[in-house]
């Protein structure tokens, strides 16, 4: 049996088998790996992703990208004039300073003018 955990609802949903094997944990989620007879799949948190089936953990979004939603299989590129550090949940606007700053798309830091 395959179970999908829904944190906001705090529920487990049982899913029927597909033929002789259990369903896989889909991209955007990870398997807990604790109990071989039961697969628990958890969605990746904001700021992280998993691109593969049956991931054992989610990876943080790399510098220059972000993810605002749970359960995602990829991260979004950081827009221009923003920066995104590793594991960012949302882009951060470059600060307004007397010398001014800017950033190209996919930036992990702002640059002074």
ROGUMAR-401531 format. One record per residue: residue number from 1; chain; z, x, y of N, C-alpha, C in turn. Coordinates in nm, 2 decimals, padded with zeros to 4 digits. Layout:
{NUM; "A"; {Z; X; Y}; {Z; X; Y}; {Z; X; Y}}
...
//
This chain:
{1; "A"; {00.00; 00.08; -00.12}; {00.00; 00.00; 00.00}; {00.00; 00.09; 00.12}}
{2; "A"; {-00.07; 00.04; 00.23}; {-00.08; 00.11; 00.35}; {00.00; 00.03; 00.46}}
{3; "A"; {00.08; 00.09; 00.54}; {00.15; 00.02; 00.64}; {00.12; 00.08; 00.78}}
{4; "A"; {00.10; 00.00; 00.88}; {00.07; 00.04; 01.01}; {00.19; 00.00; 01.10}}
{5; "A"; {00.25; 00.10; 01.17}; {00.37; 00.08; 01.25}; {00.32; 00.04; 01.39}}
{6; "A"; {00.38; -00.06; 01.45}; {00.35; -00.10; 01.59}; {00.47; -00.09; 01.67}}
{7; "A"; {00.49; 00.03; 01.74}; {00.62; 00.05; 01.82}; {00.66; -00.06; 01.91}}
{8; "A"; {00.56; -00.11; 02.00}; {00.61; -00.21; 02.09}; {00.67; -00.34; 02.02}}
{9; "A"; {00.61; -00.37; 01.91}; {00.67; -00.49; 01.84}; {00.77; -00.45; 01.73}}
{10; "A"; {00.79; -00.32; 01.71}; {00.88; -00.27; 01.61}; {00.86; -00.34; 01.47}}
{11; "A"; {00.73; -00.34; 01.43}; {00.69; -00.41; 01.31}; {00.61; -00.32; 01.22}}
{12; "A"; {00.61; -00.34; 01.09}; {00.52; -00.28; 00.99}; {00.43; -00.39; 00.94}}
{13; "A"; {00.30; -00.36; 00.94}; {00.20; -00.45; 00.88}; {00.14; -00.39; 00.76}}
{14; "A"; {00.15; -00.47; 00.65}; {00.10; -00.42; 00.52}; {-00.05; -00.46; 00.52}}
{15; "A"; {-00.13; -00.36; 00.47}; {-00.28; -00.38; 00.45}; {-00.31; -00.36; 00.31}}
{16; "A"; {-00.40; -00.44; 00.26}; {-00.44; -00.44; 00.12}; {-00.52; -00.31; 00.09}}
{17; "A"; {-00.51; -00.28; -00.04}; {-00.59; -00.16; -00.09}; {-00.74; -00.18; -00.08}}
{18; "A"; {-00.81; -00.08; -00.07}; {-00.96; -00.08; -00.08}; {-00.99; -00.01; -00.21}}
{19; "A"; {-01.02; -00.09; -00.31}; {-01.05; -00.03; -00.44}; {-00.93; 00.04; -00.50}}
{20; "A"; {-00.95; 00.16; -00.57}; {-00.84; 00.23; -00.63}; {-00.75; 00.31; -00.54}}
{21; "A"; {-00.79; 00.33; -00.41}; {-00.71; 00.42; -00.33}; {-00.66; 00.34; -00.21}}
{22; "A"; {-00.56; 00.40; -00.14}; {-00.51; 00.33; -00.02}; {-00.60; 00.36; 00.10}}
{23; "A"; {-00.59; 00.28; 00.20}; {-00.66; 00.30; 00.32}; {-00.61; 00.43; 00.39}}
{24; "A"; {-00.69; 00.49; 00.47}; {-00.65; 00.61; 00.54}; {-00.59; 00.58; 00.67}}
{25; "A"; {-00.51; 00.68; 00.73}; {-00.47; 00.67; 00.86}; {-00.59; 00.71; 00.95}}
{26; "A"; {-00.63; 00.62; 01.04}; {-00.75; 00.64; 01.12}; {-00.73; 00.74; 01.23}}
{27; "A"; {-00.84; 00.79; 01.29}; {-00.83; 00.87; 01.41}; {-00.75; 00.80; 01.52}}
{28; "A"; {-00.67; 00.87; 01.59}; {-00.58; 00.81; 01.69}; {-00.44; 00.78; 01.63}}
{29; "A"; {-00.42; 00.81; 01.51}; {-00.29; 00.79; 01.44}; {-00.26; 00.91; 01.35}}
{30; "A"; {-00.14; 00.91; 01.30}; {-00.10; 01.02; 01.21}; {-00.02; 00.96; 01.10}}
{31; "A"; {-00.02; 01.03; 00.98}; {00.06; 00.99; 00.86}; {00.19; 01.06; 00.87}}
{32; "A"; {00.30; 00.98; 00.83}; {00.43; 01.04; 00.84}; {00.45; 01.15; 00.73}}
{33; "A"; {00.39; 01.13; 00.61}; {00.40; 01.23; 00.51}; {00.53; 01.24; 00.44}}
{34; "A"; {00.62; 01.14; 00.46}; {00.75; 01.14; 00.39}; {00.75; 01.09; 00.25}}
{35; "A"; {00.69; 00.97; 00.23}; {00.69; 00.90; 00.11}; {00.55; 00.89; 00.05}}
{36; "A"; {00.52; 00.96; -00.06}; {00.38; 00.96; -00.11}; {00.33; 00.82; -00.16}}
{37; "A"; {00.42; 00.73; -00.20}; {00.38; 00.60; -00.24}; {00.35; 00.51; -00.13}}
{38; "A"; {00.40; 00.54; -00.01}; {00.38; 00.45; 00.11}; {00.32; 00.54; 00.22}}
{39; "A"; {00.21; 00.50; 00.27}; {00.15; 00.57; 00.39}; {00.20; 00.50; 00.51}}
{40; "A"; {00.27; 00.56; 00.60}; {00.31; 00.50; 00.73}; {00.22; 00.57; 00.83}}
{41; "A"; {00.15; 00.49; 00.91}; {00.06; 00.55; 01.01}; {00.12; 00.51; 01.15}}
{42; "A"; {00.13; 00.61; 01.23}; {00.19; 00.59; 01.37}; {00.08; 00.62; 01.47}}
{43; "A"; {00.07; 00.54; 01.58}; {-00.03; 00.58; 01.68}; {00.01; 00.70; 01.76}}
{44; "A"; {-00.09; 00.78; 01.80}; {-00.06; 00.89; 01.89}; {00.00; 00.84; 02.02}}
{45; "A"; {00.09; 00.92; 02.07}; {00.15; 00.88; 02.20}; {00.06; 00.91; 02.32}}
{46; "A"; {00.08; 00.86; 02.43}; {00.01; 00.90; 02.56}; {00.02; 01.05; 02.57}}
{47; "A"; {-00.09; 01.11; 02.62}; {-00.10; 01.25; 02.64}; {-00.13; 01.33; 02.51}}
{48; "A"; {-00.17; 01.26; 02.40}; {-00.20; 01.32; 02.28}; {-00.31; 01.24; 02.21}}
{49; "A"; {-00.37; 01.30; 02.10}; {-00.48; 01.24; 02.03}; {-00.48; 01.30; 01.89}}
{50; "A"; {-00.56; 01.23; 01.80}; {-00.60; 01.29; 01.67}; {-00.74; 01.24; 01.64}}
{51; "A"; {-00.82; 01.34; 01.61}; {-00.97; 01.31; 01.60}; {-01.00; 01.28; 01.45}}
{52; "A"; {-00.92; 01.31; 01.36}; {-00.95; 01.31; 01.21}; {-00.87; 01.20; 01.14}}
{53; "A"; {-00.92; 01.16; 01.03}; {-00.85; 01.07; 00.94}; {-00.73; 01.15; 00.87}}
{54; "A"; {-00.62; 01.08; 00.85}; {-00.51; 01.13; 00.78}; {-00.45; 01.26; 00.84}}
{55; "A"; {-00.45; 01.26; 00.98}; {-00.38; 01.37; 01.05}; {-00.23; 01.36; 01.02}}
{56; "A"; {-00.17; 01.48; 01.01}; {-00.03; 01.49; 00.99}; {00.05; 01.49; 01.12}}
{57; "A"; {-00.02; 01.51; 01.23}; {00.04; 01.50; 01.36}; {-00.07; 01.49; 01.47}}
{58; "A"; {-00.03; 01.45; 01.58}; {-00.12; 01.44; 01.69}; {-00.12; 01.56; 01.78}}
{59; "A"; {-00.23; 01.60; 01.84}; {-00.23; 01.72; 01.92}; {-00.22; 01.68; 02.07}}
{60; "A"; {-00.15; 01.76; 02.15}; {-00.15; 01.73; 02.29}; {-00.29; 01.75; 02.35}}
{61; "A"; {-00.32; 01.67; 02.45}; {-00.45; 01.69; 02.52}; {-00.45; 01.83; 02.58}}
{62; "A"; {-00.56; 01.90; 02.57}; {-00.57; 02.03; 02.62}; {-00.57; 02.03; 02.78}}
{63; "A"; {-00.53; 02.14; 02.84}; {-00.54; 02.16; 02.98}; {-00.68; 02.11; 03.03}}
{64; "A"; {-00.68; 02.04; 03.14}; {-00.80; 01.99; 03.20}; {-00.84; 01.85; 03.15}}
{65; "A"; {-00.76; 01.79; 03.07}; {-00.78; 01.66; 03.01}; {-00.65; 01.58; 03.01}}
{66; "A"; {-00.66; 01.45; 02.98}; {-00.55; 01.36; 02.98}; {-00.58; 01.24; 02.89}}
{67; "A"; {-00.47; 01.17; 02.85}; {-00.49; 01.04; 02.78}; {-00.38; 00.94; 02.82}}
{68; "A"; {-00.42; 00.83; 02.88}; {-00.33; 00.73; 02.94}; {-00.29; 00.63; 02.84}}
{69; "A"; {-00.35; 00.62; 02.72}; {-00.33; 00.52; 02.62}; {-00.28; 00.57; 02.49}}
{70; "A"; {-00.20; 00.50; 02.42}; {-00.16; 00.53; 02.28}; {-00.27; 00.51; 02.18}}
{71; "A"; {-00.27; 00.58; 02.07}; {-00.36; 00.55; 01.96}; {-00.50; 00.59; 01.99}}
{72; "A"; {-00.52; 00.70; 02.06}; {-00.66; 00.75; 02.09}; {-00.71; 00.87; 02.01}}
{73; "A"; {-00.84; 00.88; 01.99}; {-00.90; 00.98; 01.91}; {-00.95; 01.10; 01.99}}
{74; "A"; {-00.94; 01.09; 02.12}; {-00.99; 01.20; 02.21}; {-00.92; 01.18; 02.35}}
{75; "A"; {-00.94; 01.28; 02.43}; {-00.88; 01.28; 02.57}; {-00.99; 01.27; 02.67}}
{76; "A"; {-00.96; 01.23; 02.79}; {-01.05; 01.21; 02.90}; {-01.05; 01.33; 02.99}}
{77; "A"; {-01.16; 01.37; 03.04}; {-01.17; 01.48; 03.14}; {-01.10; 01.45; 03.27}}
{78; "A"; {-01.03; 01.55; 03.32}; {-00.96; 01.54; 03.44}; {-01.06; 01.53; 03.56}}
{79; "A"; {-01.05; 01.43; 03.65}; {-01.15; 01.42; 03.75}; {-01.13; 01.52; 03.86}}
{80; "A"; {-01.24; 01.54; 03.94}; {-01.24; 01.63; 04.05}; {-01.12; 01.60; 04.15}}
{81; "A"; {-01.07; 01.70; 04.21}; {-00.95; 01.69; 04.31}; {-00.82; 01.65; 04.24}}
{82; "A"; {-00.82; 01.66; 04.11}; {-00.70; 01.64; 04.03}; {-00.68; 01.75; 03.93}}
{83; "A"; {-00.56; 01.77; 03.88}; {-00.54; 01.87; 03.77}; {-00.46; 01.80; 03.66}}
{84; "A"; {-00.48; 01.85; 03.54}; {-00.42; 01.80; 03.42}; {-00.36; 01.92; 03.34}}
{85; "A"; {-00.24; 01.93; 03.32}; {-00.18; 02.03; 03.23}; {-00.18; 01.98; 03.09}}
{86; "A"; {-00.16; 02.07; 02.99}; {-00.16; 02.03; 02.85}; {-00.06; 01.91; 02.83}}
{87; "A"; {-00.11; 01.81; 02.76}; {-00.03; 01.69; 02.73}; {-00.02; 01.59; 02.84}}
{88; "A"; {-00.10; 01.60; 02.94}; {-00.10; 01.50; 03.05}; {-00.13; 01.36; 03.01}}
{89; "A"; {-00.05; 01.27; 03.06}; {-00.07; 01.13; 03.04}; {-00.17; 01.07; 03.15}}
{90; "A"; {-00.17; 01.14; 03.26}; {-00.26; 01.09; 03.37}; {-00.29; 01.21; 03.46}}
{91; "A"; {-00.40; 01.20; 03.54}; {-00.44; 01.31; 03.63}; {-00.34; 01.32; 03.75}}
{92; "A"; {-00.31; 01.43; 03.80}; {-00.23; 01.45; 03.92}; {-00.31; 01.50; 04.03}}
{93; "A"; {-00.31; 01.43; 04.14}; {-00.39; 01.46; 04.26}; {-00.34; 01.60; 04.32}}
{94; "A"; {-00.44; 01.68; 04.36}; {-00.41; 01.80; 04.42}; {-00.33; 01.77; 04.55}}
{95; "A"; {-00.23; 01.85; 04.58}; {-00.14; 01.82; 04.70}; {-00.22; 01.85; 04.83}}
{96; "A"; {-00.18; 01.77; 04.93}; {-00.23; 01.80; 05.06}; {-00.14; 01.89; 05.13}}
{97; "A"; {-00.19; 02.01; 05.16}; {-00.11; 02.12; 05.23}; {-00.19; 02.16; 05.35}}
{98; "A"; {-00.12; 02.24; 05.44}; {-00.19; 02.29; 05.56}; {-00.32; 02.37; 05.53}}
{99; "A"; {-00.31; 02.44; 05.41}; {-00.43; 02.52; 05.38}; {-00.53; 02.44; 05.29}}
{100; "A"; {-00.49; 02.32; 05.25}; {-00.58; 02.24; 05.17}; {-00.60; 02.29; 05.03}}
{101; "A"; {-00.61; 02.20; 04.93}; {-00.64; 02.24; 04.79}; {-00.75; 02.15; 04.74}}
{102; "A"; {-00.81; 02.20; 04.63}; {-00.91; 02.12; 04.56}; {-00.91; 02.16; 04.42}}
{103; "A"; {-00.99; 02.08; 04.34}; {-01.00; 02.12; 04.20}; {-01.14; 02.06; 04.15}}
{104; "A"; {-01.21; 02.14; 04.06}; {-01.33; 02.09; 04.00}; {-01.29; 02.00; 03.89}}
{105; "A"; {-01.38; 01.92; 03.83}; {-01.35; 01.84; 03.72}; {-01.30; 01.93; 03.60}}
{106; "A"; {-01.22; 01.87; 03.52}; {-01.16; 01.94; 03.40}; {-01.06; 02.05; 03.44}}
{107; "A"; {-01.01; 02.05; 03.56}; {-00.92; 02.16; 03.60}; {-00.78; 02.14; 03.55}}
{108; "A"; {-00.71; 02.25; 03.53}; {-00.57; 02.25; 03.49}; {-00.48; 02.29; 03.61}}
{109; "A"; {-00.54; 02.33; 03.72}; {-00.46; 02.36; 03.84}; {-00.55; 02.34; 03.96}}
{110; "A"; {-00.49; 02.33; 04.08}; {-00.56; 02.32; 04.21}; {-00.58; 02.46; 04.27}}
{111; "A"; {-00.68; 02.47; 04.35}; {-00.71; 02.60; 04.41}; {-00.70; 02.58; 04.57}}
{112; "A"; {-00.63; 02.68; 04.63}; {-00.62; 02.67; 04.78}; {-00.75; 02.71; 04.84}}
{113; "A"; {-00.78; 02.64; 04.95}; {-00.91; 02.67; 05.03}; {-00.89; 02.80; 05.11}}
//
